[in-house]
Amino acid sequence: MQQCIRILLKLLPSFLTPIFLTLTLMSRFSVRDVLVNSILMLYAQHFTQFTKEHADTLAALLCGLLLFLGWFALHLGALGWALLLLPATYVIGGYESAREGLNTLIKEKELDVDLLMIVAAIGAASLGLWRREYHLIIDGAILILIFAISGALEGYAMRRTERSIRSLMSLTPDTARVLHQEGEEVIPISQLKVGDEIVVKPGELIPTDCIIVSGYSTLNQAAITGESLPVEKTVGEEVFAGTLNGYGALKLQVHKPAASSLIQRVIRLVEQAQTEEPPSQQFIDRFERGYAKVIVVAGILLATLPPFIWGWGWETTIYRALTFLVVASPCALMAAIMPTLLSGIANGARQGILFKNGAQLEKIGKVRAIAFDKTGTLTTGQLQVSQVIATSEYSQVNVLKAAATLESSSEHPIGKAIVQAASDLDWVRAIEVQAIPGQGIIGIANDQKVLVGNAAFVQQYIAQLPEELSGLAQSLEHEGKTVVWVAKMSKGDEYEVMGAIAIADTNRIDAVATITRLRKLGIEEIVMITGDNQRTADTVAQSLGINQVYAELLPEDKLDVIRSLQKQYQTVAMVGDGINDAPALAQASVGIAMGVAGSDVALETADIVLMADRLEKIAAAIELGRRSQSIVKQNIAVALGFIILLLVGNFLGIINLPIGVIGHEGSTVLITLSGLRLLK
């Protein structure tokens, strides 16, 4: 049917234009009218794509137009025209429903509401022809029309949620500018290989996930992570496909296949989320199949028994049975869940919250306890210099510069933190640098030997650490910070301590606010589970307002903690980012992974991904889940209420078929629109 409509639209210019010209010659129309209409017809082929995407909407509109013309013809007494237009209404408006209903019946040997609606409409038309009461044909056509409108609205809801996939796919360019010895070459993204170097100019989209080799710029990552402000990026940092480059030209190196980029993983996850049905929808689907059979049996009984039991006439009996088929069908109930959940998934995607399926949107609203990993989740996972202390003979700048001269040759995270802290100072790289794993580093800077390391390492060269610094260093260590000592050779072979540097992982800036908000939302238990030492874990937990801490855990130990929480609170969420969090993420009722900082294993295992690594989105996800469940419950209550009222009204003879159609399909439309509220 859709193909026929497209063919007709293509052919319209060829046979309507001569008609318009003929009518002009007959002086029925002005030349202006003919020209306007001819131009419109010439553009008919441009509607082909539109009809493909909106066939359900066009079918409903055409069905409504034909119904109106048929009704008008019937009232004018043009019975022939009415009997030509009204069957066309049935065919155009009911084609898709009839096809789906017959497919379900033939392939799955099951009945569904689509087939019941068609049977009721055809029954009404047949009764009208038999009794020559042509208004019954109108009644059946109204049923077809409202059913078509309902289908068009459901299609609109699906297209709105599917639009997120199309927008994601459009974020990445089709080609990339690759650097060769001969110069630049533009190649398709699919031909990029790991190790290729590409150039991205200001204002261009990043073609695939890469590492910056040279250059500095700000990137707009809003489409991927939901961050509202551009993010500064420089050498050594990762950039993501689909993000928009700012003012600086960048030279990038491809470090993973294009198919493994963050944006491609997001696209696959969104597609998966839209095809998987949550348990509640699966239950409704099973209920529909059994319910449809009950309706058919009840309809047959209502069409045969009342004349013998209550003395109804056969016309009244069949009419009431047809009305029963309409009002008892669970169309509204079927529309109570999926439009709502799909709208919630689309809403979350706009906020940087990626739900892998509707089931997780349902579960997140029921969470009673949440377990957080520490490093990389509640903290940034990036070490920073928190404090520099110096002896009376040296300044903090002297201590930091001396340490940076050695650590600039080190790949250790502590060394990187020190170098980063001293980036604004002037210092030269040390020579003859030797690292002692697990202890420290030693080298020559400015013709003097310098060493940086833990207390045990430094005490191999110095008999006793300065008392004025030792007490402060111990206090810093009790706070969970790592303290490294800095010493240099002063006279002969003797070393003297210059000072000490405290290194610490910093809390995420939104961590405290997130914990507070979760408690206000009624989350009963918030715990921290980490493989870090107990002292550091306790310090971090205390600063965040978390009372329950499980530290020094192996991955299997985290799994046991989640199981214990589930026994007490049933629905438990786990938030993590690392490979060691994957088992706990899988065990939790809802696993939540940090999208940017998270490992591939964590992202694949988790049920929800926070694309911007923003903890406050956890509370937003919970609120979205609770709101979706509230709307689903409202929809189910309204759907059941309408069905009961219409059944009672039909049995008492209060309503006729048109009223039953309007009440039944009107409730379906109302509930579908109710589900779309989450798109806001």
C-alpha positions in Angstrom: 0.0 0.0 0.0 2.8 2.4 0.9 4.5 1.6 -2.4 1.3 2.3 -4.3 1.0 5.7 -2.7 4.6 6.5 -3.6 4.0 5.5 -7.3 0.8 7.5 -7.5 2.7 10.6 -6.2 5.4 10.2 -8.8 2.8 9.8 -11.6 0.6 12.7 -10.5 2.6 15.4 -12.4 2.4 13.5 -15.7 -1.4 13.1 -15.9 -2.7 16.0 -13.8 -0.9 18.8 -15.7 -2.7 18.0 -19.0 -6.0 18.1 -17.1 -5.3 21.5 -15.7 -4.4 22.8 -19.1 -7.6 21.4 -20.6 -9.6 23.0 -17.9 -7.9 26.3 -18.6 -8.9 26.2 -22.2 -12.5 25.5 -21.1 -12.2 28.7 -19.0 -13.0 26.8 -15.8 -9.8 28.0 -14.1 -7.5 31.0 -14.4 -4.0 30.7 -15.9 -2.6 31.6 -12.5 -4.4 28.7 -10.8 -3.2 26.3 -13.4 0.4 27.4 -13.1 0.4 27.2 -9.3 -1.1 23.7 -9.3 1.2 22.5 -12.1 4.3 23.6 -10.1 3.0 21.9 -7.0 2.6 18.7 -9.0 6.1 18.9 -10.4 7.4 18.7 -6.9 5.4 15.6 -6.0 8.5 13.4 -6.3 10.1 15.2 -3.4 7.4 13.7 -1.2 8.6 10.2 -1.8 11.1 10.2 1.1 8.5 11.9 3.3 6.0 9.2 2.6 8.5 6.6 3.4 9.3 8.0 6.8 5.7 9.1 7.7 3.6 6.4 5.9 1.6 5.8 9.1 0.8 9.5 9.5 -0.2 9.9 5.8 -2.3 6.8 6.0 -4.2 8.2 9.0 -4.7 11.6 7.2 -5.9 10.0 4.0 -8.2 7.7 5.9 -9.7 10.7 7.7 -10.2 12.6 4.4 -11.9 9.6 2.7 -14.1 9.0 5.8 -15.2 12.6 5.7 -16.0 12.5 2.0 -17.8 9.2 2.4 -19.9 10.6 5.2 -20.6 13.7 3.2 -21.6 11.7 0.2 -23.9 9.5 2.3 -25.7 12.5 3.7 -26.2 14.0 0.2 -27.8 10.7 -0.9 -24.9 9.8 -3.2 -24.9 6.2 -2.1 -22.7 5.0 -4.9 -19.9 7.5 -4.1 -20.2 6.6 -0.4 -19.9 2.9 -1.0 -16.8 3.6 -3.1 -15.0 6.0 -0.6 -15.8 4.2 2.6 -14.2 0.8 1.6 -11.1 2.8 0.6 -11.1 4.2 4.1 -11.0 0.6 5.5 -8.2 -0.5 3.1 -5.9 2.5 3.6 -6.4 2.9 7.4 -6.5 -0.7 8.3 -4.0 -2.2 5.9 -1.0 -2.2 8.3 -3.0 -3.5 11.2 -4.5 -6.3 9.2 -1.1 -7.3 7.9 0.4 -7.4 11.3 -2.6 -9.2 12.8 -2.6 -11.9 10.0 1.2 -12.3 10.3 0.8 -12.9 14.1 -2.0 -15.4 13.4 -0.3 -17.3 10.6 3.3 -17.3 11.9 2.8 -17.4 15.7 -0.7 -18.9 15.8 -1.7 -16.1 18.2 -4.4 -13.4 18.2 -3.6 -9.8 18.8 -5.5 -6.6 19.2 -4.8 -5.5 15.6 -6.8 -8.4 14.2 -9.6 -7.9 16.7 -10.0 -4.3 15.6 -10.2 -5.2 12.0 -12.7 -8.0 12.7 -14.9 -5.5 14.7 -14.7 -2.9 11.9 -15.5 -5.4 9.1 -18.3 -6.9 11.2 -19.8 -3.4 11.7 -19.6 -2.8 7.9 -21.1 -6.2 7.1 -24.0 -5.6 9.5 -24.6 -2.2 8.0 -24.8 -3.6 4.4 -27.0 -6.5 5.5 -29.5 -4.2 7.3 -29.0 -1.3 4.9 -28.1 0.8 7.9 -25.1 2.5 6.3 -24.3 4.5 9.4 -22.8 1.3 10.7 -20.2 1.4 7.9 -19.4 4.9 9.2 -19.0 3.5 12.7 -16.5 0.8 11.5 -14.6 3.4 9.5 -14.4 5.6 12.6 -12.8 2.6 14.4 -10.3 2.2 11.6 -9.5 5.9 11.6 -8.9 6.3 15.3 -6.9 3.0 15.3 -4.7 4.5 12.5 -4.3 7.7 14.4 -3.2 5.8 17.5 -0.7 3.9 15.4 0.6 7.1 13.9 1.2 8.6 17.4 3.0 5.5 18.5 5.2 5.7 15.4 5.9 9.3 16.3 7.0 8.3 19.7 9.4 5.7 18.2 10.8 8.2 15.7 11.5 10.7 18.5 13.5 8.1 20.4 15.2 6.8 17.3 16.2 10.3 16.4 18.9 10.0 19.1 20.6 7.3 17.0 20.5 9.3 13.8 21.9 12.4 15.6 24.7 10.3 17.1 25.6 8.8 13.7 25.6 12.3 12.1 28.2 13.5 14.7 31.1 11.8 13.0 32.4 12.9 9.6 32.7 10.3 6.8 36.4 11.1 6.1 39.6 11.9 7.8 42.7 13.9 6.7 45.7 11.5 7.1 49.3 12.6 7.1 51.8 10.8 4.9 55.4 11.6 3.9 54.0 12.8 0.6 51.5 15.1 2.3 47.8 14.9 3.3 45.3 12.4 2.0 41.6 12.3 2.7 40.3 8.8 3.2 37.1 7.2 4.6 36.9 6.6 8.3 36.6 2.9 7.8 40.1 2.8 6.3 41.8 4.3 9.3 44.4 2.1 11.0 45.9 2.2 14.5 49.0 4.3 14.4 47.8 6.6 11.6 48.3 10.3 12.2 45.6 12.7 11.2 45.1 16.5 11.2 41.9 18.2 12.5 41.6 21.9 11.7 39.7 24.5 13.8 35.9 24.0 13.6 36.1 20.4 12.4 34.7 17.3 14.0 37.1 14.7 15.4 36.7 11.7 13.1 37.6 8.9 15.6 39.1 8.5 19.1 42.7 9.7 19.1 45.6 10.9 21.2 46.9 14.4 20.7 50.4 14.3 19.3 50.8 18.1 18.9 48.7 21.1 19.3 46.3 22.7 21.9 42.7 23.5 21.6 39.3 23.5 23.4 36.8 20.8 22.4 33.0 20.9 22.6 32.1 17.5 24.0 28.4 18.2 24.7 27.1 15.8 22.2 29.1 12.9 23.7 29.3 13.6 27.4 26.6 16.2 28.0 29.2 18.8 29.3 27.9 22.3 28.7 31.4 24.0 28.6 34.2 23.3 26.1 37.1 21.2 27.6 40.8 22.2 27.1 42.9 19.4 25.5 46.6 19.3 24.9 49.4 16.8 24.0 49.0 13.3 25.4 45.2 13.6 26.1 42.5 11.6 24.4 39.9 13.2 22.2 36.6 11.5 21.2 35.0 11.0 17.8 32.1 13.4 17.3 33.5 16.2 19.4 33.9 19.6 17.9 37.4 21.1 17.7 37.8 24.7 18.8 40.3 27.3 17.7 43.5 25.2 17.6 44.7 22.8 14.8 45.5 19.4 16.2 47.7 16.6 15.1 46.3 13.3 16.3 47.3 9.6 16.4 44.7 6.9 16.1 45.1 4.5 19.0 42.1 2.2 18.6 40.0 1.0 15.6 37.3 3.4 14.5 34.6 0.8 15.3 35.8 0.8 18.9 35.4 4.5 19.5 33.3 5.8 22.3 30.6 7.2 19.9 30.3 3.9 18.1 29.9 2.0 21.4 27.2 4.5 22.4 25.4 4.0 19.1 25.4 0.2 19.6 24.2 0.6 23.1 21.3 2.9 22.2 20.2 0.6 19.4 20.3 -2.3 21.8 18.3 -0.3 24.4 15.5 0.3 21.9 15.1 -3.3 20.8 15.1 -5.0 24.2 11.9 -5.1 26.1 11.9 -4.7 29.9 10.2 -7.5 32.0 7.1 -5.4 32.6 6.5 -5.0 28.8 7.2 -8.8 28.3 4.5 -9.5 30.9 2.1 -7.2 29.1 2.9 -8.9 25.8 2.2 -12.3 27.2 -1.0 -11.0 28.9 -2.2 -9.6 25.6 -2.0 -13.0 23.8 -4.0 -14.7 26.5 -6.4 -11.8 26.9 -7.1 -11.7 23.1 -8.2 -15.3 23.2 -10.5 -14.6 26.1 -12.0 -11.7 24.2 -12.7 -13.8 21.1 -14.4 -16.5 23.2 -16.4 -13.9 25.1 -17.3 -12.2 21.9 -18.6 -15.4 20.3 -20.7 -16.1 23.5 -22.1 -12.5 23.4 -23.0 -12.9 19.8 -25.0 -16.1 20.3 -26.4 -16.4 23.8 -28.2 -13.1 24.7 -31.2 -13.8 22.3 -31.8 -17.0 24.2 -31.1 -15.7 27.7 -32.3 -12.1 27.7 -34.4 -12.1 24.6 -32.2 -9.5 22.7 -32.7 -9.2 18.9 -30.0 -10.6 16.7 -29.1 -7.1 15.3 -28.7 -5.8 18.8 -26.8 -8.8 19.9 -24.2 -8.7 17.1 -23.9 -5.0 17.4 -23.2 -5.3 21.1 -20.7 -8.1 20.5 -18.8 -6.0 17.9 -18.8 -3.1 20.4 -17.5 -5.5 23.0 -14.6 -6.5 20.7 -13.6 -2.9 20.5 -13.9 -1.7 24.0 -12.4 -4.8 25.6 -9.3 -4.8 23.5 -6.2 -3.8 25.6 -4.7 -1.3 23.2 -4.4 1.4 25.9 -2.8 -1.1 28.2 -0.3 -2.1 25.5 0.7 1.5 25.1 1.2 2.1 28.8 4.8 1.1 29.1 7.1 1.2 26.1 6.4 4.7 24.9 7.1 5.9 28.4 10.4 3.9 28.8 11.6 4.8 25.3 10.9 8.5 26.1 12.9 8.1 29.3 15.8 6.5 27.5 15.8 9.4 25.0 15.6 12.0 27.9 18.5 10.3 29.7 20.7 10.3 26.5 20.2 14.1 26.2 21.6 14.4 29.8 24.6 12.2 29.2 22.9 9.2 30.9 22.9 6.1 28.7 20.5 3.4 29.7 21.3 0.1 27.9 17.6 -1.0 28.1 14.3 -0.1 29.5 14.6 -2.7 32.3 17.4 -0.6 33.9 15.3 2.5 33.7 12.7 0.6 35.7 15.2 -0.7 38.2 17.1 2.5 38.9 14.0 4.0 40.3 13.7 1.2 42.9 17.3 1.4 44.2 17.5 1.4 48.0 21.3 1.1 48.4 24.3 2.3 46.4 27.9 1.1 46.5 30.7 3.4 45.2 34.2 2.5 44.1 36.7 5.0 45.4 39.5 5.6 42.9 38.3 7.1 39.6 34.7 7.2 40.8 34.4 9.2 44.0 37.9 10.6 43.4 39.4 11.8 40.1 42.0 8.9 40.0 44.7 11.5 39.2 47.4 12.2 41.8 48.1 15.8 42.7 50.5 17.6 44.9 48.5 18.6 47.9 51.3 20.2 50.1 55.0 21.0 50.0 56.9 21.4 53.3 60.5 22.6 53.6 63.2 22.8 56.2 64.2 26.2 57.5 67.2 26.3 55.0 65.1 25.9 51.9 61.8 27.2 50.4 58.9 25.2 49.0 59.9 26.3 45.5 63.4 24.9 46.1 62.0 21.5 47.2 59.5 21.3 44.3 62.1 22.2 41.7 64.7 19.7 43.0 62.1 16.9 42.9 60.9 17.9 39.4 64.4 17.7 37.9 64.5 14.0 38.7 60.8 13.1 38.3 60.8 14.5 34.8 62.6 11.4 33.7 60.1 9.1 35.5 56.8 7.5 34.3 55.5 6.9 37.8 52.2 8.6 38.7 53.7 10.3 41.7 56.5 11.7 39.5 54.0 13.0 37.0 52.1 14.8 39.7 55.2 16.5 40.9 56.2 17.6 37.4 52.7 18.9 36.8 52.9 21.0 40.0 56.3 22.4 39.0 55.2 23.2 35.4 55.4 27.0 36.0 58.9 26.9 37.5 62.2 27.0 35.8 64.3 23.8 36.2 66.5 21.5 34.1 66.2 17.8 33.6 68.6 15.8 35.8 71.2 13.4 34.3 72.3 9.9 35.3 68.8 9.3 36.7 68.3 5.9 38.3 64.9 4.7 39.6 64.7 2.2 42.4 61.3 0.5 42.1 59.1 0.8 45.1 61.6 3.2 46.8 62.5 6.3 44.9 64.7 7.9 42.3 68.3 9.4 42.3 70.2 11.5 39.9 72.4 14.6 39.3 71.0 18.1 38.9 73.1 21.2 38.7 76.2 19.1 39.5 74.6 17.9 42.7 73.2 14.5 43.6 69.5 14.6 44.4 67.3 11.9 45.7 63.5 11.6 46.0 61.7 8.8 47.7 59.9 7.3 50.7 61.2 7.7 54.2 62.9 4.3 54.2 64.7 5.1 51.0 65.9 8.5 52.2 67.1 7.1 55.5 69.6 4.9 53.7 71.5 8.1 53.0 70.5 10.2 56.1 70.6 8.9 59.6 67.6 10.8 60.9 64.8 12.8 59.3 64.3 16.3 60.7 62.0 16.2 63.7 60.1 19.4 62.7 59.0 17.6 59.5 58.5 14.1 60.7 55.5 14.8 62.9 53.8 16.8 60.0 54.6 14.0 57.5 53.0 11.4 59.8 49.9 13.6 60.2 49.6 13.8 56.4 50.0 10.1 56.0 47.2 9.5 58.6 45.0 11.6 56.2 45.6 9.1 53.5 48.3 11.1 51.6 51.5 9.7 50.2 54.6 11.6 51.4 57.9 11.6 49.5 61.1 13.1 50.8 63.6 15.3 48.9 67.3 15.4 49.8 70.5 16.5 48.1 74.2 16.1 48.7 75.6 19.2 50.4 79.2 18.6 51.6 81.4 15.6 50.7 79.3 12.5 50.6 76.7 13.8 53.1 73.0 14.4 52.2 70.7 16.8 53.8 66.9 16.9 53.7 65.4 19.8 51.8 61.7 18.9 52.6 58.8 16.7 51.7 56.0 16.6 49.3 52.5 15.2 50.0 50.7 13.6 47.1 47.0 12.7 47.1 44.1 11.7 44.9 41.5 14.4 45.0 37.8 14.0 45.5 35.5 14.8 42.6 34.1 18.3 43.0 30.5 17.0 42.8 31.0 14.0 45.1 29.8 15.6 48.3 26.8 17.2 46.7 25.9 13.9 45.0 26.0 11.9 48.3 23.8 14.6 50.0 21.3 14.6 47.2 21.1 10.8 47.2 20.3 10.8 50.9 17.5 13.3 50.3 16.1 11.0 47.6 15.7 8.4 50.3 18.6 6.1 49.5 18.8 4.0 52.7 22.5 2.9 52.5 25.5 4.4 50.7 28.8 2.5 51.1 32.3 2.8 49.7 34.1 -0.4 48.5 37.8 -0.1 47.4 41.0 -2.0 47.1 42.9 0.9 48.7 44.2 0.7 52.3 41.8 1.2 55.1 43.3 4.5 56.4 43.1 6.2 53.0 39.6 4.9 52.4 38.4 6.1 55.8 39.8 9.6 55.2 38.1 9.9 51.8 34.8 8.5 53.1 34.8 10.9 56.1 35.4 13.9 53.8 32.4 12.8 51.6 30.0 11.9 54.4 30.0 8.2 53.8 29.8 6.1 57.0 30.2 2.5 55.8 33.6 1.7 54.2 34.9 -1.7 52.9 38.6 -1.4 52.1 41.5 -3.6 50.9 39.1 -5.6 48.8 39.9 -7.9 45.9 37.4 -8.0 43.0 35.8 -11.1 44.4 35.5 -9.4 47.8 33.6 -6.5 46.2 31.2 -9.1 44.8 30.5 -10.5 48.3 29.8 -7.0 49.6 27.2 -6.4 46.8 25.6 -9.8 47.5 25.4 -8.9 51.2 23.7 -5.6 50.4 21.2 -7.3 48.1 20.1 -9.6 50.9 19.3 -6.6 53.0 18.1 -4.0 50.5 17.1 -6.2 47.4 17.8 -3.5 44.7 21.4 -2.3 44.9 23.3 -0.1 42.5 27.1 -0.3 42.0 29.1 2.7 40.6 32.6 2.0 39.3 35.1 2.5 36.5 37.8 -0.1 36.5 38.4 -3.7 35.4 38.3 -4.8 39.0 34.8 -3.3 39.3 33.4 -5.4 36.5 32.3 -8.4 38.6 30.5 -6.2 41.1 28.9 -4.2 38.3 27.5 -7.4 36.8 26.3 -8.7 40.2 24.5 -5.4 41.2 20.9 -4.9 40.3 22.0 -1.8 38.4 25.6 -1.4 37.4 26.7 2.2 36.7 29.9 2.9 34.8 31.8 6.2 34.4 31.8 6.7 30.6 35.0 8.7 30.0 37.2 7.3 32.7 35.7 3.8 32.6 37.5 0.8 31.2 36.1 -1.1 28.2 35.2 -4.0 30.5 33.3 -1.8 32.9 31.4 -0.1 30.1 30.4 -3.4 28.6 29.3 -4.9 31.9 27.4 -1.9 33.3 23.7 -1.3 32.7 24.0 2.5 32.8 26.8 4.7 31.5 27.5 8.3 32.7 29.0 9.8 29.6 30.4 12.9 31.3 31.7 11.1 34.4 29.5 13.5 36.4 28.3 11.9 39.7 25.3 14.1 40.0 23.8 12.4 37.0 23.2 9.3 39.3 20.6 11.2 41.2 19.1 12.5 37.9 18.9 8.9 36.7 17.1 7.8 39.9 14.6 10.6 39.5 14.0 9.8 35.9 13.5 6.1 36.8 11.0 7.0 39.5 9.2 9.4 37.2 8.9 6.8 34.5 7.5 4.3 36.9 5.0 6.8 38.2 3.8 7.6 34.6 3.6 3.8 33.8 1.4 3.2 36.9 -0.8 6.2 36.0 -1.1 4.9 32.4 -2.0 1.4 33.5 -4.6 2.7 36.0 -6.2 4.9 33.3 -6.2 2.1 30.7 -7.9 -0.4 33.0 -10.4 2.2 34.2 -11.4 3.0 30.6 -11.8 -0.7 29.7 -14.0 -1.3 32.8 -16.2 1.8 32.2 -16.7 0.9 28.5 -17.5 -2.7 29.2 -20.1 -1.7 31.7 -21.5 0.9 29.4 -21.7 -1.6 26.5 -23.4 -4.3 28.6 -26.0 -1.8 29.9 -26.6 -0.4 26.3 -25.5 3.1 27.3 -22.9 3.4 24.5 -22.9 2.6 20.8 -20.0 1.5 18.5 -18.8 5.1 17.7 -18.8 6.1 21.4 -17.0 2.8 22.2 -14.4 3.5 19.5 -13.8 7.0 20.6 -13.5 5.9 24.3 -11.2 3.0 23.5 -9.0 4.5 21.0 -9.1 7.9 22.7 -7.7 6.3 25.8 -4.9 4.7 23.7 -4.0 8.1 22.2 -4.2 9.8 25.6 -1.9 7.2 27.2 0.6 7.3 24.3 0.8 11.1 24.7 1.2 10.6 28.4 4.2 8.5 27.9 5.8 11.2 25.7 5.8 13.5 28.7 9.3 12.2 29.5 10.7 13.6 26.3 10.5 17.1 27.9 
